[in-house]
Amino acid sequence: MKLKNRILHRGLVAVTALFLSASPVLAATKNVILMISDGQGFNTVTATNYFTGIKPAYESFPVKLGMQTYSAGKRGGYVGAPYCPSRMATDFTYAMTGATDSASAATAMYTGVKVYDNEVNYTPDSLTLETFFEKAARAGKSIGAVSTVQLTHATPVAVFGHNKSRNNYSEMAMEAIYGSHPNANNNHYDAVNYNGNLKVVMGTGHPLFDANGQSQTANYTYVGGEAAWNDLKAGVNGWTKVDTLAGFLKLMCGRTPDKVFGVAPNISTLQFDRDGKGDLNDKSRPYDGALLRKTPNLTVMTRAALNVLDNNKKGFALMIEGGAIDWANHADLAGRMIEEQIDFNAAVREVVRYLDSNTNGNNWKNTLLIVTADHECGYLWGDGRVAGSTYFDVNRDGDFDHGVDYAHVKNNGIGRLPAVWYHSTNHTNSLVPLYAKGAGSELFKAPGLIAGIEPNLRAIYNLNKAWTGEYIDNTSIYQVMCKASLQ
C-alpha cells in the first residue's frame, strides 16, 4: 500500500474518532433512513424540478450542504484527492477526473473509511469493514436495503456485503441470504448473521425475467446461484421471498413477515432498462416509452420496507436507493434520468408522509432522514447555446464557450425537457447535494465536519441563498449516523 493512502486512511479514522468523542452526546435517535439518488448532481435535481414544476420534499429540509465524494483511488493506480474549489472555478475539465465509483462511495458513507474503487467494505490495507448498518443490527435495530437496480449492485450490497470486487454478486448475495459467506475475497469476514436483524433486502436481479419483465432463461447471478434461490423459496434463515407486484403491494400495510427478501420481476432495473430508451444523447421526453406494468415502483418498495422494519420497537436503519438515475446519466439519456429522479422524489415524499403521520410512533423527533447522492454522473449542464440561457463564465470573456463555461439548466416549462447537455458518460468529481432533517440532523454542522467552502456554488449551479457553499466529506454521513443513533 502506498504511504499516502495509508496516511489518508489513518487520518480519516482519527478525524472520525475525534468527532465521535468531541460532539455532545445526544439522546439516541431511534431510526435512520439514508436515501441515495445514485449519480445525482445539482443539475439532475434542477432539471427534474423544471420538468415537473414541483419542488421535492427535501428542498425544504433545514440542512443543505454540498458533499465531496472522492475515494482512496484505485488499487495499483491513481490516488484520490479532495475536491478543489479553485480548480473547479478555472477548469471545466477538472471534475471529469478522479471520480469515485459507487462501491467506494457507499463504503465511505456506511463505514467512514475511504477505500479503493470497485471494492466493497474492504480497506486499502485489505481489512474488512463493519458497516454502520451492521453496528445498528448488533445494537438490536432492524436493518434493510432497497434499490431500483440489482439488490447486489454496489450501493445496496454495501449495506451488508464485503468483497474485494463489487462484481462478485453471488458471493455477496449469499452473505445476505445465509448471514455469512466467509471467503478469500472478503478476508474471511463473518457477519455473524447480522445479529438476526437484516430484515429487508429489496431490488431487482430476478433470475427468470429480462429487462422488459418477460420470461428468460434462468440467470441466477444476482441471487447467489440456483441453490440459494431454491433455499430462499424454502424459507432459509427465516426469509420470506416476495417476487410479484401483488406481493409487494400486500406488504405496504397490515401484518408482515419478519424478514423479506424482495426481488422485483426484472433482472435489470425497475423501469430504466426497458425497451425504447434510445441511443446515446437521445432527447426523448420522460415516459415516451410505456412503463412496465407488473413491476413495483420505489414508493411501493419503500413503504413495504418501512412496514416490515418498524415491527422492531428498538428502531431500524434503512438505505433506499434510486439506482438507475446513474444508469440514465451514464447513457446520457435526460428523459429516462428525469423519470428515475421523479420515482426517487416520490419515495422521499412517502418517507416524509410516514414520519409526518407518526406511524407506529416513528416521527421527526426520533428519526434522522438523509437524502443525498453517492457521486455525480454524466457531467450534466445546461446548453449555453440556447437563447436565454445563463452561465458561469469560467474564462471571464463575456461570451459562452462550450466546454469551458458552466451553463445553467434552462427551464422550458412543465412537461417539456429542459435544455441540458451531457459532457461525459462517466462519474465525475463534482460536489453533490446533501439534505437532512430530523433527530440528529444538526450534527452535520458540528465543528470539524465542514470540509471546505465552495464560494462559487450558487453561481455555478444557479442555486438560491439557502446554499452557503459549505460542503462535507461523504465519510461524515457515517459519523453522523453513528453519533445520532448508536451512542
Phi and psi in degrees as a GROMACS rama.xvg file:
@    title "Ramachandran Plot"
@    xaxis  label "Phi"
@    yaxis  label "Psi"
@TYPE xy
-68.6606  147.02  LYS-2
-58.7552  -42.832  LEU-3
-59.8043  -41.3306  LYS-4
-68.0676  -36.678  ASN-5
-63.6599  -42.4011  ARG-6
-64.6309  -42.8993  ILE-7
-59.449  -47.4828  LEU-8
-60.5894  -48.5454  HIS-9
-67.8253  -33.918  ARG-10
-64.9484  -40.6641  GLY-11
-67.8623  -39.0177  LEU-12
-60.7424  -41.2341  VAL-13
-65.5407  -41.83  ALA-14
-63.2207  -43.2804  VAL-15
-58.9885  -47.0735  THR-16
-62.2015  -39.4737  ALA-17
-64.1779  -44.8687  LEU-18
-62.9775  -47.409  PHE-19
-64.9444  -28.8187  LEU-20
-89.5166  -29.7519  SER-21
-88.4858  -27.0587  ALA-22
-70.8317  149.531  SER-23
-62.5364  140.692  PRO-24
-74.0324  128.178  VAL-25
-98.214  160.899  LEU-26
-64.9204  131.46  ALA-27
-57.6993  129.189  ALA-28
-70.9415  131.034  THR-29
-70.282  -45.6385  LYS-30
-126.608  148.038  ASN-31
-129.978  129.092  VAL-32
-123.382  116.81  ILE-33
-110.446  117.915  LEU-34
-112.596  125.117  MET-35
-121.316  118.899  ILE-36
-92.4209  97.1063  SER-37
-65.7357  123.622  ASP-38
85.9411  5.91986  GLY-39
-82.1988  132.788  GLN-40
-117.603  -179.437  GLY-41
-56.0631  -38.5904  PHE-42
-76.5172  -22.594  ASN-43
-62.2788  -45.4201  THR-44
-63.2225  -47.0823  VAL-45
-62.4797  -45.8721  THR-46
-59.9011  -42.354  ALA-47
-67.1116  -41.2286  THR-48
-60.8401  -41.5728  ASN-49
-64.8005  -41.0824  TYR-50
-66.8667  -41.8912  PHE-51
-84.5602  -27.1698  THR-52
73.0882  14.1137  GLY-53
-125.98  131.157  ILE-54
-83.1118  131.617  LYS-55
-67.3419  161.912  PRO-56
-57.1897  -36.0629  ALA-57
-70.4449  -15.0762  TYR-58
-64.7368  -21.1213  GLU-59
-96.0939  3.426  SER-60
-67.0618  147.361  PHE-61
-71.0134  -25.8442  PRO-62
-103.712  120.673  VAL-63
-135.244  116.975  LYS-64
-139.948  156.109  LEU-65
-80.4918  165.334  GLY-66
-145.125  130.531  MET-67
-86.8973  149.981  GLN-68
-128.482  9.18635  THR-69
-59.9967  153.086  TYR-70
-105.713  -174.008  SER-71
-73.7637  -11.0417  ALA-72
113.253  -146.083  GLY-73
-125.18  141.214  LYS-74
-59.6646  119.225  ARG-75
78.1253  6.24486  GLY-76
-126.386  -138.27  GLY-77
-69.8328  158.825  TYR-78
-105.191  128.667  VAL-79
-67.3225  154.767  GLY-80
-140.87  147.062  ALA-81
-61.0424  158.915  PRO-82
-60.9039  142.054  TYR-83
-125.203  104.64  CYS-84
-57.7379  -39.4841  PRO-85
-65.5939  -35.3513  SER-86
-72.5071  -38.1638  ARG-87
-60.9187  -36.618  MET-88
-74.1178  -18.1906  ALA-89
-121.031  -7.49366  THR-90
-142.34  106.438  ASP-91
-58.8641  -30.0574  PHE-92
-85.7962  -7.50003  THR-93
-54.0831  -51.1983  TYR-94
-73.2368  -5.37065  ALA-95
-84.6566  2.3726  MET-96
-123.784  156.985  THR-97
71.0527  26.5306  GLY-98
-82.1993  148.361  ALA-99
-74.7531  169.814  THR-100
-111.836  175.28  ASP-101
-68.4876  -32.1538  SER-102
-65.6698  -48.3688  ALA-103
-70.3767  -34.3246  SER-104
-66.9581  -44.6734  ALA-105
-63.3089  -41.356  ALA-106
-59.6213  -43.5193  THR-107
-60.7295  -43.4948  ALA-108
-69.659  -33.8255  MET-109
-92.1979  -20.1442  TYR-110
-124.251  -14.8701  THR-111
79.3067  13.7901  GLY-112
-124.579  132.894  VAL-113
-77.0102  127.786  LYS-114
-127.975  176.015  VAL-115
-73.7256  150.362  TYR-116
-56.8026  149.11  ASP-117
73.9595  5.89548  ASN-118
-117.245  137.997  GLU-119
-107.68  110.995  VAL-120
51.6827  47.7653  ASN-121
-140.744  115.217  TYR-122
-77.6312  163.849  THR-123
-57.3365  -24.3806  PRO-124
-85.799  7.90944  ASP-125
62.5175  39.8876  SER-126
-109.055  143.983  LEU-127
-89.8124  138.533  THR-128
-103.614  143.27  LEU-129
-90.3643  130.303  GLU-130
-82.9221  164.354  THR-131
-54.5928  -40.724  PHE-132
-64.6804  -39.334  PHE-133
-64.7718  -40.0707  GLU-134
-62.6258  -40.6466  LYS-135
-62.8142  -39.8619  ALA-136
-63.9133  -40.5443  ALA-137
-64.5747  -28.5028  ARG-138
-82.7514  1.36206  ALA-139
101.942  -0.858204  GLY-140
-84.9897  150.494  LYS-141
-79.6588  145.391  SER-142
-130.658  158.403  ILE-143
-163.515  164.619  GLY-144
-138.098  135.047  ALA-145
-131.915  139.212  VAL-146
-150.956  157.247  SER-147
-88.9681  -1.86489  THR-148
-120.557  -170.571  VAL-149
-55.1197  136.715  GLN-150
-66.5112  -13.9044  LEU-151
-108.262  17.5318  THR-152
-72.1273  165.551  HIS-153
-54.1273  -50.6605  ALA-154
-67.7435  -48.4791  THR-155
-69.965  -38.1117  PRO-156
-67.6741  -25.9807  VAL-157
-67.9598  -13.6242  ALA-158
-63.0895  -38.4079  VAL-159
-130.778  -9.56  PHE-160
-101.476  161.266  GLY-161
-145.843  121.078  HIS-162
-166.836  147.89  ASN-163
-70.6447  -18.9144  LYS-164
-130.602  127.444  SER-165
-64.8386  -15.6756  ARG-166
-86.4463  -2.30095  ASN-167
-84.3243  64.769  ASN-168
-59.6087  -47.1183  TYR-169
-63.1502  -40.5214  SER-170
-60.4238  -43.2928  GLU-171
-75.9888  -29.3509  MET-172
-61.6243  -39.2126  ALA-173
-68.19  -29.4235  MET-174
-58.1821  -45.7618  GLU-175
-67.7085  -47.298  ALA-176
-65.8144  -46.5555  ILE-177
-99.8903  -7.23457  TYR-178
88.1966  -9.66882  GLY-179
-169.377  154.011  SER-180
-156.938  66.9872  HIS-181
-61.6687  127.199  PRO-182
-153.92  173.367  ASN-183
-65.2975  -22.4677  ALA-184
-85.9728  -3.9936  ASN-185
-128.473  27.2273  ASN-186
57.554  31.1574  ASN-187
59.5446  35.357  HIS-188
-69.9692  140.099  TYR-189
-123.017  118.177  ASP-190
-75.6463  -4.67118  ALA-191
52.4299  40.4827  VAL-192
56.7809  24.6772  ASN-193
52.4571  33.9192  TYR-194
57.9705  22.6705  ASN-195
75.2335  8.95387  GLY-196
-109.306  6.77368  ASN-197
-77.1364  102.722  LEU-198
-106.082  -20.0322  LYS-199
-138.102  126.165  VAL-200
-133.166  119.423  VAL-201
-138.271  136.261  MET-202
176.825  -159.321  GLY-203
-101.258  -164.538  THR-204
106.863  18.0058  GLY-205
-63.1975  129.34  HIS-206
-69.1875  -18.8155  PRO-207
-106.14  2.19611  LEU-208
-131.779  141.179  PHE-209
-87.2767  -170.18  ASP-210
-68.1786  -12.729  ALA-211
-104.592  11.2687  ASN-212
72.8773  21.3144  GLY-213
-102.617  153.952  GLN-214
-58.8649  141.873  SER-215
-141.612  168.042  GLN-216
-62.5795  134.589  THR-217
-55.5397  134.776  ALA-218
-135.834  104.846  ASN-219
-94.9662  18.7083  TYR-220
-53.428  -44.7977  THR-221
-92.7097  -1.1087  TYR-222
-122.344  19.8596  VAL-223
88.9106  6.22891  GLY-224
102.39  166.979  GLY-225
-63.6059  -40.3904  GLU-226
-63.5925  -41.8451  ALA-227
-64.9307  -39.5199  ALA-228
-61.5447  -42.9915  TRP-229
-66.179  -35.926  ASN-230
-63.6807  -40.6816  ASP-231
-59.6247  -44.8371  LEU-232
-60.0763  -31.0627  LYS-233
-85.1759  -3.81444  ALA-234
86.2425  27.3379  GLY-235
-55.5773  142.399  VAL-236
54.8415  26.4375  ASN-237
83.1794  5.08866  GLY-238
-75.5053  142.369  TRP-239
-108.447  119.116  THR-240
-85.2422  130.729  LYS-241
-124.407  126.695  VAL-242
-144.676  26.4316  ASP-243
-130.849  156.937  THR-244
-58.623  -43.7815  LEU-245
-59.5503  -37.527  ALA-246
-65.8086  -41.4553  GLY-247
-66.968  -41.7126  PHE-248
-61.5393  -38.2883  LEU-249
-64.4881  -29.4687  LYS-250
-75.0325  -12.7242  LEU-251
-68.3736  -24.6718  MET-252
-148.974  162.002  CYS-253
81.1906  -164.711  GLY-254
-71.4125  148.336  ARG-255
-132.2  160.891  THR-256
-63.418  164.798  PRO-257
-69.8763  -40.9071  ASP-258
-134.513  132.234  LYS-259
-124.859  123.089  VAL-260
-104.961  98.9031  PHE-261
-101.512  118.528  GLY-262
-120.046  106.037  VAL-263
-61.6191  149.352  ALA-264
-74.956  66.519  PRO-265
-163.783  134.561  ASN-266
-81.0332  -16.0919  ILE-267
-109.336  -83.2985  SER-268
-133.385  166.448  THR-269
-62.4291  -42.8886  LEU-270
-142.493  -36.4272  GLN-271
-52.7962  -44.5875  PHE-272
-85.5473  8.01937  ASP-273
-65.8219  164.454  ARG-274
-58.7179  154.579  ASP-275
89.6313  11.1917  GLY-276
-76.429  -15.0084  LYS-277
90.0715  176.252  GLY-278
-93.4859  178.708  ASP-279
-50.9297  131.759  LEU-280
66.426  18.4544  ASN-281
-59.5871  137.434  ASP-282
-102.457  23.8691  LYS-283
-60.4552  145.901  SER-284
-75.1904  160.102  ARG-285
-56.6078  143.542  PRO-286
67.168  19.8642  TYR-287
-64.6016  -29.2562  ASP-288
-103.445  136.403  GLY-289
-58.8832  137.818  ALA-290
-71.8676  152.096  LEU-291
-68.2111  135.736  LEU-292
-98.11  -10.6295  ARG-293
-108.945  19.865  LYS-294
-117.03  133.227  THR-295
-67.9174  153.769  PRO-296
-94.5636  177.834  ASN-297
-68.1634  -29.7586  LEU-298
-64.1833  -43.7561  THR-299
-61.3862  -46.359  VAL-300
-66.0453  -37.2627  MET-301
-63.5536  -48.0589  THR-302
-64.9287  -37.5939  ARG-303
-63.842  -44.0765  ALA-304
-62.8661  -43.5103  ALA-305
-61.6459  -38.7315  LEU-306
-68.4992  -29.5846  ASN-307
-76.9026  -47.3493  VAL-308
-70.5848  -31.8293  LEU-309
-79.0155  9.6651  ASP-310
-68.8511  -19.8136  ASN-311
-89.6572  116.123  ASN-312
-67.3804  -18.9255  LYS-313
-80.5361  -9.87613  LYS-314
107.427  -175.573  GLY-315
-151.686  164.001  PHE-316
-133.07  123.708  ALA-317
-132.354  133.601  LEU-318
-107.823  129.412  MET-319
-123.95  123.605  ILE-320
-119.517  131.925  GLU-321
-90.0612  86.4791  GLY-322
-78.264  -25.2591  GLY-323
-88.4561  -2.47377  ALA-324
-58.5805  -41.5561  ILE-325
-62.0871  -43.7564  ASP-326
-61.9643  -41.7548  TRP-327
-66.3085  -39.372  ALA-328
-72.0102  -33.0347  ASN-329
-59.4306  -37.8295  HIS-330
-87.2742  0.857496  ALA-331
54.9739  45.2851  ASP-332
-114.906  93.9898  LEU-333
-64.4484  -36.6427  ALA-334
-63.0681  -48.2258  GLY-335
-68.7666  -32.3095  ARG-336
-61.1363  -45.4987  MET-337
-64.445  -39.9432  ILE-338
-53.5895  -49.899  GLU-339
-67.1752  -37.4509  GLU-340
-69.5863  -35.3433  GLN-341
-61.1512  -43.065  ILE-342
-62.0712  -42.8434  ASP-343
-63.5605  -46.6828  PHE-344
-59.6557  -37.8746  ASN-345
-64.3728  -36.9183  ALA-346
-66.8343  -39.4949  ALA-347
-60.9777  -44.2825  VAL-348
-59.6325  -37.0835  ARG-349
-65.2824  -40.9303  GLU-350
-64.5295  -41.4935  VAL-351
-61.6394  -43.4848  VAL-352
-60.5083  -42.7287  ARG-353
-58.3653  -45.719  TYR-354
-74.3375  -35.7578  LEU-355
-62.8591  -34.6048  ASP-356
-85.0271  -2.75333  SER-357
58.6736  40.4761  ASN-358
-63.4446  126.323  THR-359
52.83  30.0358  ASN-360
78.3582  11.0902  GLY-361
-99.0581  121.613  ASN-362
-150.987  -173.451  ASN-363
-66.655  -21.3571  TRP-364
-76.032  -20.8822  LYS-365
-126.951  9.97627  ASN-366
-132.218  133.727  THR-367
-101.941  124.66  LEU-368
-115.36  123.398  LEU-369
-119.395  130.777  ILE-370
-124.068  123.355  VAL-371
-158.499  -165.408  THR-372
-130.679  160.552  ALA-373
-87.8028  -25.2209  ASP-374
-176.083  166.204  HIS-375
-89.1624  151.506  GLU-376
-138.711  139.811  CYS-377
95.6058  -11.9363  GLY-378
44.1714  62.3653  TYR-379
-83.1155  125.283  LEU-380
-133.516  -177.936  TRP-381
-77.5625  -178.34  GLY-382
-112.973  96.6941  ASP-383
-65.9029  -7.65269  GLY-384
-82.8363  -13.4429  ARG-385
-77.5801  134.987  VAL-386
-56.1183  136.481  ALA-387
85.6959  -0.28991  GLY-388
-74.8989  150.025  SER-389
-115.168  166.393  THR-390
-161.881  163.617  TYR-391
-95.2232  119.479  PHE-392
-85.1686  92.5621  ASP-393
-61.7648  -48.1832  VAL-394
-91.8641  3.07226  ASN-395
54.3106  40.5697  ARG-396
-101.522  1.83387  ASP-397
83.0091  -0.947493  GLY-398
-127.767  151.283  ASP-399
-78.6678  127.686  PHE-400
-117.884  116.969  ASP-401
-63.4206  130.371  HIS-402
79.5116  7.21256  GLY-403
-124.526  -47.244  VAL-404
-100.354  154.681  ASP-405
-91.4505  102.915  TYR-406
-79.2263  136.426  ALA-407
-78.8232  145.448  HIS-408
-60.8296  132.267  VAL-409
-101.962  131.728  LYS-410
-78.7502  117.323  ASN-411
-103.233  8.81484  ASN-412
105.187  159.239  GLY-413
-62.5122  133.151  ILE-414
81.1622  3.18598  GLY-415
-118.468  138.899  ARG-416
-61.7859  123.477  LEU-417
-67.028  161.798  PRO-418
-75.9126  108.551  ALA-419
-133.95  162.099  VAL-420
-149.108  123.418  TRP-421
-82.9449  144.33  TYR-422
-119.897  4.66454  HIS-423
-157.907  160.568  SER-424
-111.868  16.2821  THR-425
-128.026  178.416  ASN-426
-70.234  159.349  HIS-427
-130.283  170.807  THR-428
-96.4752  18.9002  ASN-429
-65.4981  156.907  SER-430
-66.0481  151.004  LEU-431
-122.747  158.897  VAL-432
-81.1483  148.832  PRO-433
-130.723  132.704  LEU-434
-125.132  142.436  TYR-435
-147.78  148.887  ALA-436
-153.289  151.478  LYS-437
104.016  -165.507  GLY-438
-62.7067  119.024  ALA-439
89.5831  -2.33434  GLY-440
-65.0806  -25.5465  SER-441
-65.1717  -18.5002  GLU-442
-64.4094  -22.2833  LEU-443
-63.7199  -19.5441  PHE-444
-108.538  18.1525  LYS-445
-68.5706  152.719  ALA-446
-54.7713  133.563  PRO-447
97.0131  -13.8314  GLY-448
-90.751  -25.1262  LEU-449
-71.9348  118.123  ILE-450
-84.2455  -23.3344  ALA-451
176.59  -178.076  GLY-452
-129.085  128.565  ILE-453
-96.7791  97.8832  GLU-454
-64.5414  -19.4196  PRO-455
-103.262  13.0943  ASN-456
-56.0259  -50.3695  LEU-457
-63.9521  -40.2563  ARG-458
-70.8569  -38.3216  ALA-459
-68.1533  -41.8339  ILE-460
-106.049  2.54658  TYR-461
60.5459  51.2213  ASN-462
-98.0858  165.386  LEU-463
-85.3874  -179.979  ASN-464
-71.657  -9.3714  LYS-465
-65.9818  -20.254  ALA-466
-92.9748  113.877  TRP-467
-85.2485  -15.8125  THR-468
96.3522  -9.28283  GLY-469
-67.1689  141.897  GLU-470
-140.019  152.815  TYR-471
-111.313  174.105  ILE-472
-92.951  152.065  ASP-473
-64.5085  -22.3896  ASN-474
-66.4191  -18.3546  THR-475
-66.1427  -25.2828  SER-476
-60.8018  -46.3315  ILE-477
-58.6886  -46.1025  TYR-478
-59.6967  -44.7022  GLN-479
-68.4293  -43.8491  VAL-480
-60.4104  -42.9979  MET-481
-65.2811  -47.8093  CYS-482
-62.2764  -40.1985  LYS-483
-73.195  -36.6445  ALA-484
-119.249  -9.60328  SER-485
-119.694  12.8044  LEU-486
